[in-house]
Amino acid sequence: MLLPYQYSESGLDNVYIYNLPVIVDMNGEKTIYIQKINKLHKVIAEGIITKTGIINNKEIRFLRTEMGYTQIQFSEMLGKEAQACGRWERAETSIDKTTDALIRVLVADAMGLRIQVEDLTRLNSEPVIDAPINIDGADYKYTLMRAA
């Protein structure tokens, strides 16, 4: 097994998948094959909304696209001006704690994830942290690997 695989295809630099099965292609080269992309992306979203620190620009883009919204739709859904999301995603401005909390709640609801409302203040009380999102990919079940 290749350990770990940096899943940069997500648009995020901090997603690592462990325990992915190695496949041998037609040329005899060892490679990996990622199955169940929707499940994987749901686990990545869970990793983002449960992490400590304000959600960053790349994470906003990932979550917005996973939910199927344009930048304008996402901005308006959050009660912001139409260009707000574009500015966040280009890292021209940062989101505030209230918007961060609202994004976490909306994503959790849309993706059927659980987030404790009382944890929201604790989660976004820290500055942006680009800690890795480590995922166990054994048997393509995809589960978050929590720090001990």
Secondary structure by P-SEA (a helix, b strand, c coil): ccccccccccccccbbbcccbbbbccccbbbbbbcaaaaaaaaaaaaaaaccccccaaaaaaaaaaacccaaaaaaaaccccaaaaaaaaccccccaaaaaaaaaaaaaaaccccccccccccccccccccccccccccccccccccc
